[in-house]
Amino acid sequence: MKLVKLIGNLGYGSRKEVSAMFREGRITDPDGEVLYADDKVEHAAIRIDGEPLDPPAGLVLMLHKPTGYTCSTKDPGRIVYDLLPPRFRLRSPLLSTVGRLDRDTSGLLLLTDDGGLLHRIVSPKANLAKVYEAQLAEDLRGDEAAIFASGELELESEQTPLAPAILETIAPRQARLILTEGRYHQVRRMFAAVGNHVQALHRSRIGGLSLQDLPAGQWRILNAADLETLFRG
C-alpha cells in the first residue's frame, strides 16, 4: 500500500494533508531521516513528528468508560470517541465499539476495526461472560438468583427467555451479575422484572479480560496475549 494511503487510512489526514506532511519533512524513519511518499518501508519504521504510527488495521483497544458518555458517533452530547485521539474516529476501516454501554453505565468497553473479531466477540457461540456490578434502589428479596438462573425469565416485550445468568449478592443493595448475552439494557431490565431499580451499573469484566488498574477515561491497545486472555475467560 502506498504510504500516503496507509497514513491517511490511519486517520492522520486526507491524501492532500498527508502529502503536505511529506513535503514538510514531518514523516521520517526511526533515525530521523526524512521519508518520501514513494519509499517502501515497514509500518513499524515510520514516524510522524517523531512518534510511531498507530497500529495498522486490526486495532483492538479497551477503554474504561466513565458515566455520561454514549457509544455513538452522532450523539450531540459526550461520546466515547472524545476520550480517544481524534484521528481514531477517522480510521478506515472504522473503529467501532464491541457492543454498547449506555450513558449511565461505566466500565470495560472494547473497540476494534476488525469486523471479524467484533462478530466473534459478540456471537452467542463465543459464550463470553460479562460481569456487571449493580447498585440497587431496594434490598434484594432473596429469590432473584433462582429467577435469573432459571432460563425462564422473559423481559417485557420479548418472547424469548433469557439464558441463565448468575447473581452474586455483595450487600443487601449491591449485586454482581454474570451474563453470556447482551440484550438491550439487559441488566436494568432484569432487575426491573423482579421489582427493583438499578441506580448505578459498572461492567468489570468481559471473558477473562478486566480493567485491572486502568483509570476511568483511559484506554490502552490490546496485544495478542490480551486477546488470548479475553477468549480464555
C-alpha positions as CSV (number, residue, x, y, z in Angstrom):
1,M,0.0,0.0,0.0
2,K,1.2,3.5,-0.8
3,L,2.5,5.4,2.2
4,V,0.1,8.3,1.6
5,K,-2.9,5.9,1.6
6,L,-1.6,3.9,4.6
7,I,-1.2,7.0,6.7
8,G,-4.5,8.5,5.6
9,N,-6.3,5.3,6.5
10,L,-5.0,5.6,10.0
11,G,-6.8,9.0,10.3
12,Y,-3.8,11.3,10.2
13,G,-5.4,13.4,7.4
14,S,-6.7,13.5,3.9
15,R,-4.5,12.5,1.0
16,K,-3.7,16.2,0.4
17,E,-2.9,16.7,4.1
18,V,-0.6,13.6,4.3
19,S,1.2,14.7,1.1
20,A,1.8,18.0,2.8
21,M,3.3,16.2,5.8
22,F,5.8,14.5,3.4
23,R,6.8,17.8,1.8
24,E,7.3,19.4,5.3
25,G,9.6,16.6,6.3
26,R,7.4,15.5,9.2
27,I,7.4,11.8,8.2
28,T,10.7,10.1,9.0
29,D,12.3,6.8,9.9
30,P,13.4,6.0,13.5
31,D,16.8,7.7,12.9
32,G,15.1,10.9,11.8
33,E,15.8,10.5,8.1
34,V,13.1,12.1,6.0
35,L,10.8,9.6,4.1
36,Y,9.2,10.3,0.8
37,A,5.8,9.2,-0.4
38,D,7.1,6.6,-2.8
39,D,9.5,5.0,-0.3
40,K,8.9,1.4,0.7
41,V,9.3,0.9,4.4
42,E,7.8,-1.3,7.1
43,H,4.9,0.1,9.2
44,A,7.0,0.0,12.4
45,A,9.7,2.1,10.8
46,I,7.5,5.1,10.1
47,R,7.4,8.2,12.4
48,I,5.2,11.2,12.3
49,D,6.7,14.2,14.2
50,G,9.0,11.6,15.8
51,E,6.2,9.4,17.1
52,P,5.5,5.9,15.8
53,L,2.4,5.3,13.7
54,D,-0.7,3.9,15.3
55,P,-1.2,0.2,14.8
56,P,-2.4,-0.9,11.4
57,A,-5.9,-2.3,10.7
58,G,-6.7,-5.0,13.3
59,L,-6.5,-2.5,16.1
60,V,-8.2,-3.6,19.4
61,L,-8.3,-1.4,22.4
62,M,-10.0,-1.4,25.8
63,L,-11.5,1.7,27.3
64,H,-12.6,2.4,30.9
65,K,-15.8,4.2,30.0
66,P,-17.0,6.7,32.6
67,T,-20.7,7.5,33.0
68,G,-22.0,10.4,30.9
69,Y,-20.6,9.1,27.6
70,T,-22.5,7.3,24.8
71,C,-21.3,4.7,22.5
72,S,-22.2,6.7,19.4
73,T,-20.6,8.8,16.7
74,K,-23.6,11.1,16.3
75,D,-24.9,11.9,19.8
76,P,-24.8,15.7,20.4
77,G,-23.5,15.1,23.9
78,R,-20.3,13.4,25.0
79,I,-19.3,10.3,23.2
80,V,-16.7,7.6,23.9
81,Y,-14.6,8.7,20.9
82,D,-14.0,12.0,22.7
83,L,-11.7,10.0,25.1
84,L,-9.5,8.8,22.2
85,P,-7.1,10.6,19.9
86,P,-9.3,12.5,17.3
87,R,-7.7,10.6,14.4
88,F,-9.1,7.3,15.7
89,R,-12.6,8.4,14.5
90,L,-11.2,8.8,11.0
91,R,-9.6,5.4,10.6
92,S,-10.5,3.2,7.7
93,P,-11.8,0.6,8.4
94,L,-13.9,2.3,11.1
95,L,-13.1,1.8,14.8
96,S,-16.4,0.5,16.3
97,T,-17.5,-0.3,19.8
98,V,-17.9,-4.0,20.5
99,G,-21.5,-3.9,21.8
100,R,-22.5,-0.8,23.9
101,L,-22.7,0.5,27.4
102,D,-25.5,3.1,27.9
103,R,-24.8,6.6,29.0
104,D,-25.3,5.8,32.7
105,T,-23.2,2.6,32.8
106,S,-19.4,2.7,33.3
107,G,-16.7,0.1,32.9
108,L,-15.0,-2.1,30.3
109,L,-15.6,-1.3,26.7
110,L,-13.8,-2.8,23.7
111,L,-13.3,-1.1,20.3
112,T,-11.9,-2.6,17.1
113,D,-11.7,-2.0,13.4
114,D,-11.6,-5.8,12.8
115,G,-15.2,-6.8,11.8
116,G,-14.5,-10.5,12.0
117,L,-13.1,-10.2,15.6
118,L,-16.0,-8.0,16.6
119,H,-18.6,-10.6,15.5
120,R,-16.6,-13.3,17.1
121,I,-16.7,-11.5,20.5
122,V,-20.4,-10.7,20.4
123,S,-21.5,-14.0,18.9
124,P,-23.5,-16.2,21.3
125,K,-21.3,-19.1,20.3
126,A,-18.4,-17.3,22.0
127,N,-20.2,-17.7,25.3
128,L,-18.1,-14.9,26.8
129,A,-19.2,-14.0,30.3
130,K,-19.8,-10.3,31.0
131,V,-19.6,-9.3,34.7
132,Y,-21.6,-6.3,36.0
133,E,-21.6,-4.7,39.4
134,A,-25.0,-3.2,40.2
135,Q,-26.1,-0.8,43.0
136,L,-29.8,-1.2,43.6
137,A,-32.6,1.0,44.9
138,E,-34.1,-1.7,47.1
139,D,-32.9,-4.6,49.1
140,L,-32.7,-7.9,47.3
141,R,-35.6,-10.1,48.2
142,G,-33.6,-13.4,48.1
143,D,-35.3,-15.1,45.2
144,E,-33.6,-13.2,42.4
145,A,-30.7,-15.6,41.9
146,A,-33.0,-18.5,41.3
147,I,-35.1,-16.5,38.9
148,F,-32.1,-15.3,36.9
149,A,-30.6,-18.8,36.8
150,S,-33.8,-20.5,35.7
151,G,-33.5,-19.7,32.0
152,E,-37.2,-18.9,32.0
153,L,-37.2,-15.1,32.7
154,E,-38.8,-13.1,29.9
155,L,-38.2,-9.4,29.6
156,E,-41.1,-7.1,28.8
157,S,-42.0,-7.0,25.1
158,E,-39.8,-10.1,24.3
159,Q,-40.9,-13.7,23.7
160,T,-37.5,-15.5,24.0
161,P,-36.5,-16.3,27.6
162,L,-33.1,-15.1,28.8
163,A,-30.2,-17.5,29.0
164,P,-29.4,-18.5,32.6
165,A,-27.4,-15.9,34.5
166,I,-25.5,-15.9,37.8
167,L,-26.3,-13.5,40.6
168,E,-24.0,-13.0,43.5
169,T,-25.1,-10.9,46.5
170,I,-22.5,-8.5,47.7
171,A,-24.6,-6.5,50.1
172,P,-28.4,-6.0,50.6
173,R,-28.5,-3.5,47.7
174,Q,-25.4,-4.5,45.8
175,A,-25.0,-7.4,43.4
176,R,-22.8,-8.9,40.8
177,L,-24.4,-10.3,37.7
178,I,-22.7,-12.6,35.2
179,L,-24.3,-12.8,31.7
180,T,-23.5,-14.5,28.5
181,E,-26.0,-12.4,26.5
182,G,-26.0,-8.7,25.6
183,R,-29.6,-7.7,25.1
184,Y,-30.7,-4.0,25.1
185,H,-30.4,-2.6,28.7
186,Q,-30.4,-6.2,29.8
187,V,-29.2,-5.8,33.4
188,R,-31.5,-2.9,34.2
189,R,-34.5,-4.7,32.6
190,M,-33.7,-7.9,34.6
191,F,-33.8,-6.1,37.9
192,A,-36.9,-4.2,36.8
193,A,-38.6,-7.6,36.1
194,V,-38.1,-8.5,39.8
195,G,-39.4,-5.2,41.1
196,N,-36.1,-3.4,41.6
197,H,-34.2,-0.5,40.1
198,V,-30.5,-0.2,39.1
199,Q,-29.1,3.1,40.5
200,A,-25.5,2.5,39.3
201,L,-24.0,-0.1,36.9
202,H,-20.4,-1.0,36.1
203,R,-19.1,-3.6,33.8
204,S,-15.9,-5.0,35.3
205,R,-15.0,-8.0,33.0
206,I,-15.5,-9.5,29.6
207,G,-14.4,-13.1,29.2
208,G,-11.0,-13.2,31.0
209,L,-10.3,-9.5,30.5
210,S,-10.7,-7.0,33.2
211,L,-10.0,-3.3,33.6
212,Q,-7.3,-4.0,36.3
213,D,-5.8,-0.6,37.2
214,L,-6.9,1.3,34.1
215,P,-8.4,4.6,35.4
216,A,-11.8,5.9,34.3
217,G,-11.5,7.7,30.9
218,Q,-8.2,6.0,30.0
219,W,-7.6,3.4,27.3
220,R,-4.9,1.0,26.1
221,I,-4.2,-1.0,23.0
222,L,-4.6,-4.8,23.4
223,N,-1.9,-7.3,22.3
224,A,-2.2,-10.9,21.2
225,A,-1.8,-12.1,24.8
226,D,-4.7,-9.8,25.9
227,L,-6.9,-11.4,23.2
228,E,-6.0,-14.9,24.4
229,T,-7.0,-13.8,27.9
230,L,-10.2,-12.4,26.6
231,F,-11.3,-15.7,25.0
232,R,-9.9,-17.8,27.8
233,G,-12.3,-16.4,30.3
